[in-house]
Amino acid sequence: MPLSKNRIKQIRSLSEKKYRSEHGTFVAEGKKLVLDLLGNCRCQFLAGLPDILQEIPRLSAEEMVEATP
């Protein structure tokens, strides 16, 4: 499933502290960081390239989408 325009806007808005605080969410980038966080945090949304997503446990995400390079 590709990323929708609304989802992209939401992700970009999280670069501002105001929106991170408002939504109680943040963006984590990088396979190692994501894998570490999945063990300790509840994941609301996970996006990545197909080969990377295959290495991440699917049960941790409520929603998972594949991004294209």
Backbone as JSON, one array per atom type, in Angstrom:
{
  "sequence": "MPLSKNRIKQIRSLSEKKYRSEHGTFVAEGKKLVLDLLGNCRCQFLAGLPDILQEIPRLSAEEMVEATP",
  "N": [[0.84, -1.16, 0.0], [0.72, 2.14, -0.96], [2.02, 5.29, 0.36], [-0.28, 7.72, 1.42], [-1.18, 11.11, 0.44], [-2.06, 12.57, 2.64], [-0.96, 11.11, 4.77], [1.76, 11.47, 4.3], [1.93, 14.25, 4.73], [1.31, 14.27, 7.44], [3.5, 12.87, 8.55], [5.6, 14.59, 7.83], [4.87, 16.82, 9.33], [5.61, 16.07, 11.86], [8.19, 16.82, 12.2], [8.24, 19.12, 13.54], [8.27, 20.28, 16.86], [5.89, 21.08, 18.1], [3.81, 19.61, 16.85], [4.64, 16.99, 17.37], [4.34, 16.92, 20.14], [1.61, 17.49, 20.34], [0.4, 15.26, 19.1], [1.59, 13.21, 20.43], [3.55, 11.6, 19.34], [6.42, 10.46, 17.41], [9.02, 10.43, 14.91], [11.04, 7.78, 13.94], [14.04, 6.9, 12.46], [15.91, 4.58, 10.55], [17.07, 1.25, 10.55], [18.22, -0.12, 12.8], [17.59, 1.56, 15.01], [14.77, 1.56, 14.84], [14.2, -1.19, 15.26], [15.18, -1.46, 17.89], [13.43, 0.3, 19.25], [10.95, -0.93, 18.8], [10.9, -2.98, 20.6], [10.35, -1.71, 22.95], [8.41, 0.27, 22.7], [5.09, 1.2, 21.63], [4.12, 0.82, 18.37], [2.61, 2.91, 16.04], [2.55, 3.29, 13.33], [4.3, 2.17, 10.51], [6.64, 2.6, 8.02], [8.46, 1.74, 5.11], [11.05, 0.5, 2.89], [10.41, -2.43, 0.91], [12.31, -4.61, 1.28], [13.48, -4.02, 3.74], [11.27, -3.94, 5.45], [10.61, -6.62, 5.57], [12.34, -7.65, 7.43], [11.43, -6.77, 9.84], [9.41, -7.33, 12.67], [6.05, -7.96, 12.02], [3.87, -7.92, 13.76], [4.11, -5.84, 15.5], [3.22, -3.43, 14.5], [0.4, -1.36, 13.95], [-0.3, -0.41, 11.54], [1.19, -0.85, 8.42], [3.15, 0.17, 5.75], [4.52, -0.02, 2.46], [7.15, 1.78, 1.1], [8.28, 3.46, -1.84], [11.43, 3.81, -3.47]],
  "CA": [[0.0, 0.0, 0.0], [1.55, 3.35, -1.0], [1.72, 6.35, 1.32], [-1.21, 8.73, 0.92], [-0.71, 12.48, 0.61], [-2.34, 12.97, 4.02], [0.01, 10.44, 5.65], [3.04, 12.16, 4.09], [1.83, 15.53, 5.44], [1.37, 13.99, 8.87], [4.88, 12.52, 8.87], [6.41, 15.81, 7.73], [4.52, 17.73, 10.44], [6.27, 15.61, 13.08], [9.51, 17.44, 12.32], [8.06, 20.25, 14.46], [7.99, 19.86, 18.24], [4.48, 21.36, 18.38], [2.99, 18.5, 16.38], [5.03, 15.78, 18.11], [3.7, 17.02, 21.46], [0.16, 17.44, 20.13], [-0.01, 13.91, 18.74], [2.27, 12.23, 21.29], [4.26, 10.67, 18.47], [7.68, 10.93, 16.84], [9.53, 9.64, 13.79], [12.33, 7.11, 14.16], [14.59, 6.47, 11.18], [17.04, 3.65, 10.61], [16.66, -0.1, 10.93], [18.64, -0.47, 14.16], [16.78, 2.34, 15.96], [13.39, 1.06, 14.79], [14.16, -2.49, 15.92], [15.33, -1.22, 19.33], [12.22, 0.92, 19.77], [9.82, -1.86, 18.74], [10.93, -3.78, 21.81], [10.0, -0.91, 24.12], [7.36, 1.25, 22.41], [3.99, 0.78, 20.77], [4.25, 1.42, 17.05], [1.34, 3.24, 15.42], [2.67, 3.31, 11.88], [5.64, 1.79, 10.08], [6.81, 2.7, 6.57], [9.82, 1.43, 4.7], [11.23, -0.25, 1.66], [9.99, -3.82, 1.1], [13.34, -5.5, 1.81], [13.68, -3.69, 5.15], [10.06, -4.33, 6.19], [10.61, -8.07, 5.77], [13.18, -7.95, 8.59], [10.82, -6.19, 11.04], [8.22, -8.09, 13.1], [4.81, -7.3, 11.61], [2.89, -7.84, 14.83], [4.34, -4.65, 16.3], [2.65, -2.24, 13.89], [-1.01, -1.36, 13.62], [-0.38, -0.13, 10.12], [2.5, -0.97, 7.81], [3.09, 0.43, 4.31], [5.79, -0.09, 1.74], [7.48, 3.0, 0.38], [9.11, 3.23, -3.01], [12.59, 4.72, -3.44]],
  "C": [[0.9, 1.24, 0.0], [1.13, 4.36, 0.07], [0.76, 7.35, 0.69], [-0.63, 10.13, 1.14], [-0.93, 12.95, 2.05], [-1.33, 12.36, 4.99], [1.38, 11.11, 5.52], [3.04, 13.5, 4.81], [1.95, 15.32, 6.94], [2.81, 13.68, 9.3], [5.77, 13.77, 8.85], [6.12, 16.77, 8.89], [5.24, 17.33, 11.73], [7.71, 16.1, 13.21], [9.46, 18.65, 13.26], [7.63, 19.74, 15.83], [6.5, 20.02, 18.59], [3.6, 20.16, 18.02], [3.36, 17.18, 17.05], [4.35, 15.78, 19.47], [2.19, 16.86, 21.34], [-0.34, 16.02, 19.89], [0.6, 12.83, 19.63], [3.02, 11.18, 20.49], [5.58, 11.29, 17.99], [8.06, 10.0, 15.7], [10.88, 9.06, 14.18], [12.81, 6.59, 12.81], [15.79, 5.57, 11.4], [16.61, 2.32, 11.19], [17.01, -0.44, 12.37], [17.79, 0.26, 15.2], [15.35, 1.83, 16.0], [13.28, -0.28, 15.51], [14.3, -2.35, 17.44], [14.05, -0.66, 19.94], [11.03, -0.04, 19.78], [9.77, -2.75, 19.97], [10.42, -3.04, 23.03], [8.83, 0.05, 23.92], [6.27, 0.62, 21.55], [4.09, 1.54, 19.45], [2.86, 1.67, 16.47], [1.38, 3.09, 13.91], [4.11, 3.0, 11.51], [5.7, 1.83, 8.56], [8.26, 2.39, 6.23], [9.86, 0.71, 3.38], [10.92, -1.72, 1.92], [11.05, -4.73, 1.71], [13.61, -5.24, 3.29], [12.48, -4.15, 5.98], [10.01, -5.83, 6.45], [11.4, -8.47, 7.01], [12.57, -7.47, 9.91], [9.57, -6.98, 11.4], [6.93, -7.33, 12.78], [3.8, -7.13, 12.74], [3.02, -6.56, 15.64], [3.64, -3.41, 15.75], [1.15, -2.4, 13.64], [-1.2, -1.16, 12.12], [1.03, -0.16, 9.54], [2.35, -0.72, 6.31], [4.48, 0.35, 3.72], [5.98, 1.21, 0.97], [8.34, 2.64, -0.82], [10.26, 4.23, -2.98], [12.41, 5.92, -4.34]]
}
